[in-house]
């Protein structure tokens, strides 16, 4: 009898944003997941799409959880950059729900474009209509996607959909896909006001020169 612990199948049913990210990734490609947490996305991609995945994560407990899922992980702070990776080393690099907490937003986006042909980012939409009401009432907004008080939040660079699109354009990033969620529902009508979470896919300006 084998004493090896079986790896439980991974489902993204409770995270439609991760399911959509997974749908944008081609089978048998190389993927880097920045701030991979417990490795759920990469484990799913390895099992369903034969992806070769690498994660970067700072939290020691999350690193252990990823390794237990069979995901290779490098323990490192994203603020230190991606200098250990060569140009266009990956097909896709993912930064999920982490962009808003980065100190140097432009730098991490440039690095994503340098190390991979495609980048995928998701972030809470500060343009969500109830956030405006909170500010008018004299309070910083608190929501499911931004569940922190102003004094203990890790979110330091909040933005709207238009803010991100303008930044991407200034960096030469070519946006190829966008999905905006409110909870588990995808929105098409007034997503900038009604959406709580945005997911963007972009192509690196360096990819076309290869």
C-alpha positions as CSV (number, residue, x, y, z in Angstrom):
1,X,0.0,0.0,0.0
2,X,1.3,3.4,-0.9
3,X,1.7,6.0,1.9
4,X,2.0,8.9,-0.5
5,X,-0.6,11.7,0.1
6,X,-2.8,12.1,-2.9
7,X,-3.1,15.5,-4.5
8,X,-6.7,16.7,-4.5
9,X,-8.1,18.0,-7.8
10,X,-8.1,21.8,-8.1
11,X,-11.3,23.6,-9.1
12,X,-11.6,27.3,-10.0
13,X,-15.4,27.3,-9.7
14,X,-15.3,29.7,-6.8
15,X,-12.9,32.1,-8.6
16,X,-14.4,33.1,-12.0
17,X,-11.6,35.6,-12.4
18,X,-9.0,32.8,-12.2
19,X,-11.1,30.6,-14.5
20,X,-11.1,33.4,-17.1
21,X,-7.3,33.9,-16.7
22,X,-6.9,30.1,-17.2
23,X,-9.0,30.3,-20.4
24,X,-6.5,32.9,-21.9
25,X,-3.5,30.6,-21.4
26,X,-2.5,28.2,-24.2
27,X,-1.8,24.5,-23.5
28,X,1.8,23.3,-23.1
29,X,3.2,26.9,-22.5
30,X,5.4,28.4,-19.9
31,X,3.7,30.5,-17.2
32,X,5.0,32.6,-14.4
33,X,2.5,33.5,-11.6
34,X,3.6,36.5,-9.5
35,X,2.2,36.3,-5.9
36,X,0.9,32.8,-6.6
37,X,-0.5,32.4,-3.1
38,X,-1.3,28.7,-2.5
39,X,-0.6,27.8,-6.1
40,X,-4.1,27.0,-7.1
41,X,-4.0,28.6,-10.5
42,X,-0.8,26.9,-11.6
43,X,-1.8,23.6,-10.2
44,X,-5.0,23.8,-12.3
45,X,-3.1,24.8,-15.4
46,X,-0.5,22.0,-14.9
47,X,-3.3,19.4,-14.6
48,X,-5.7,20.6,-17.3
49,X,-3.4,22.3,-19.9
50,X,0.0,20.6,-19.4
51,X,1.5,24.0,-18.5
52,X,5.0,24.4,-17.2
53,X,4.4,26.8,-14.3
54,X,6.6,28.7,-11.9
55,X,5.3,30.8,-9.0
56,X,6.8,33.6,-7.0
57,X,5.5,34.1,-3.5
58,X,6.7,36.0,-0.4
59,X,4.6,34.3,2.3
60,X,6.3,31.2,3.7
61,X,3.0,29.4,4.5
62,X,1.7,30.0,1.0
63,X,5.0,28.7,-0.5
64,X,4.5,25.5,1.5
65,X,0.9,25.2,0.3
66,X,2.1,25.7,-3.3
67,X,4.8,23.0,-3.0
68,X,2.2,20.6,-1.6
69,X,0.2,21.1,-4.8
70,X,3.2,20.2,-6.8
71,X,3.9,23.8,-8.0
72,X,7.5,25.0,-8.2
73,X,7.8,28.2,-6.2
74,X,10.5,30.8,-5.7
75,X,10.3,32.6,-2.4
76,X,10.9,36.3,-3.1
77,X,9.4,39.8,-2.8
78,X,8.1,41.0,-6.1
79,X,9.4,44.5,-5.3
80,X,12.9,43.1,-5.9
81,X,12.0,42.6,-9.5
82,X,12.3,39.7,-12.0
83,X,16.0,40.1,-12.8
84,X,16.6,36.4,-12.4
85,X,14.6,35.7,-15.6
86,X,15.8,36.3,-19.1
87,X,13.9,38.4,-21.7
88,X,10.8,36.7,-23.1
89,X,11.5,33.5,-21.0
90,X,7.8,32.8,-20.4
91,X,4.8,32.8,-22.7
92,X,2.5,34.4,-20.0
93,X,3.0,36.1,-16.7
94,X,0.1,36.6,-14.3
95,X,-0.3,39.2,-11.5
96,X,-3.6,38.5,-9.8
97,X,-5.1,41.0,-7.3
98,X,-1.6,42.3,-6.5
99,X,-1.0,45.2,-8.8
100,X,-2.7,47.7,-6.4
101,X,-0.3,46.8,-3.6
102,X,2.9,47.2,-5.5
103,X,5.1,50.2,-4.6
104,X,6.4,50.6,-8.2
105,X,3.5,49.8,-10.5
106,X,5.3,50.9,-13.7
107,X,8.3,48.8,-12.9
108,X,6.5,45.6,-12.4
109,X,4.4,46.0,-15.6
110,X,7.6,46.7,-17.6
111,X,9.2,43.6,-16.1
112,X,6.2,41.6,-16.9
113,X,6.4,42.8,-20.5
114,X,10.1,42.0,-20.6
115,X,10.0,38.4,-19.3
116,X,6.8,37.2,-21.2
117,X,5.0,37.7,-24.5
118,X,1.6,38.1,-22.7
119,X,0.8,39.6,-19.3
120,X,-2.4,39.2,-17.3
121,X,-3.3,41.5,-14.4
122,X,-6.4,41.8,-12.2
123,X,-7.2,44.5,-9.7
124,X,-10.1,46.0,-7.8
125,X,-11.9,48.8,-9.7
126,X,-11.7,52.0,-7.7
127,X,-14.3,53.5,-10.0
128,X,-17.1,51.2,-8.7
129,X,-20.1,53.4,-8.0
130,X,-20.4,52.8,-4.3
131,X,-16.8,53.9,-3.7
132,X,-17.8,57.3,-5.0
133,X,-20.7,57.4,-2.5
134,X,-18.4,56.5,0.3
135,X,-16.0,59.3,-0.6
136,X,-18.9,61.8,-0.8
137,X,-20.0,60.6,2.7
138,X,-16.5,61.5,3.9
139,X,-15.3,57.9,4.2
140,X,-12.7,55.8,2.3
141,X,-14.5,52.9,0.6
142,X,-14.6,49.4,2.0
143,X,-15.9,46.5,-0.1
144,X,-15.5,42.8,-0.8
145,X,-12.6,43.4,-3.2
146,X,-11.1,46.1,-0.9
147,X,-12.0,44.8,2.6
148,X,-9.5,47.0,4.5
149,X,-9.8,50.2,6.6
150,X,-7.7,53.1,5.4
151,X,-5.2,52.7,8.2
152,X,-4.4,49.0,7.6
153,X,-4.8,48.5,3.9
154,X,-2.0,47.0,1.7
155,X,-3.6,48.8,-1.3
156,X,-1.5,51.9,-2.1
157,X,-2.1,52.4,-5.8
158,X,-5.8,52.1,-6.5
159,X,-7.1,52.8,-10.0
160,X,-10.1,52.8,-12.3
161,X,-10.3,50.9,-15.6
162,X,-9.5,54.1,-17.5
163,X,-6.5,54.8,-15.3
164,X,-5.0,51.3,-16.0
165,X,-5.7,51.6,-19.7
166,X,-3.9,55.0,-19.9
167,X,-0.9,53.6,-18.0
168,X,-0.8,50.5,-20.3
169,X,-0.8,52.7,-23.4
170,X,2.0,54.9,-22.0
171,X,4.1,51.8,-21.4
172,X,3.4,50.4,-24.9
173,X,1.4,47.5,-23.6
174,X,-1.1,46.2,-26.2
175,X,-4.4,45.3,-24.4
176,X,-5.9,42.3,-26.2
177,X,-8.7,41.2,-23.7
178,X,-10.6,42.7,-20.8
179,X,-13.3,41.2,-18.5
180,X,-14.9,43.1,-15.6
181,X,-16.7,41.2,-12.8
182,X,-19.1,42.0,-10.1
183,X,-18.9,39.0,-7.8
184,X,-19.1,36.0,-10.2
185,X,-21.0,37.9,-12.9
186,X,-19.3,39.3,-16.0
187,X,-20.4,42.8,-16.9
188,X,-20.7,44.4,-20.3
189,X,-23.0,47.4,-19.6
190,X,-21.2,50.3,-17.8
191,X,-18.4,48.1,-16.4
192,X,-16.4,51.1,-15.2
193,X,-19.2,52.0,-12.8
194,X,-20.7,48.6,-12.0
195,X,-17.6,46.4,-11.9
196,X,-15.7,45.5,-8.7
197,X,-12.8,43.5,-10.3
198,X,-11.1,44.0,-13.7
199,X,-9.0,41.4,-15.5
200,X,-6.8,42.5,-18.4
201,X,-4.6,40.6,-20.9
202,X,-1.9,42.5,-22.8
203,X,0.8,41.7,-25.3
204,X,4.3,42.8,-24.7
205,X,5.7,45.4,-27.2
206,X,8.9,43.4,-27.2
207,X,7.2,40.2,-28.5
208,X,6.7,41.6,-32.1
209,X,10.4,42.2,-32.4
210,X,11.4,38.6,-31.9
